[in-house]
Amino acid sequence: MKPKIGWIGTGVMGGACASRLLAAGYEVAVFTRTRSKAEPLLEQGAVWADSPRAVAEQSDVVFSIVGYPRDVREIFFGADGVLSAWSSVAANAETSRKIFVDMTTSSPELAVEIADAAERAGFDALDAPVSGGDVGAKNGTLSIMVGGSDAAFERLAPIFANLGTNVRRQGGPGAGQRTKTTNQILIAGNMIGVCEALLYAYRAGLDLDSVLASVSSGAAGSWSLSNLAPRILQGNFAPGFFVEHFVKDLGIALDDAERLRLSLPGVALARQLYLALIAQGGGRLGTQALIKALASLSNVDAFADAAAR
């Protein structure tokens, strides 16, 4: 029998992932702070729950994918959280222990704290942040970076297979989050490069579509160049991933780097540029909207929203 799934957080990423599990035949109970955001899943057959605790009470495995570490902490440790529902669960055999899986990009330290609390209560916790954006979530092609016990990871392999095509256990608790932080550091510098390159090509009078066709398959190629640069040219700044969440991720990277006694000036620069974009009202746009902040520095007005054209 398939385990009963609980899903907390039905935004751009969470909604698409939960939908895939429903389509694969899993029973799914959902909770999100704004019920209307869960309506498409309810229409697909999901069952509504009034709190994270209510989700956990009717589930064998609970997934969360929310905005910030403070949200994760409340979902797990809050008075109506997952731990409150499972704290009295007797420690069962490894093959039947309940599992909490946080797919939010969050703090490695919090991931370790959650895993320790779960172990004391007799269940497992994995940190399993993802990369691949809205397209990957819809198509089930996410990269999933997992930290936690190998036994729990192996038990969830059939579920993860519905969500991603590159699923790897990176180590113990917190290792998934640190791998995702590595991913975000890579993206931060790459997005600056993509946007500055488009600005240069525009000011130089080049055909931007032709330029992209030439450079995307060469040494400069990247996921961001192939998937987000075309959106920039279309004036499509809809979020596959919110700017304000990316700023949060870069803050996590800088905080952890400080603990590790590392200087990451590129990450600091990227975070400042994205903060400028938030100041311009772009916090709920997709990360490709960085072009707007950089364009304003050179008084370039070519990269407007499609709706404004």
Summary of the structure (lengths in Angstrom):
residues: 309
radius of gyration: 20.3
end to end distance: 52.8
largest distance: 67.9
contacts: 1079
relative contact order: 0.10
helix: 54%
strand: 13%
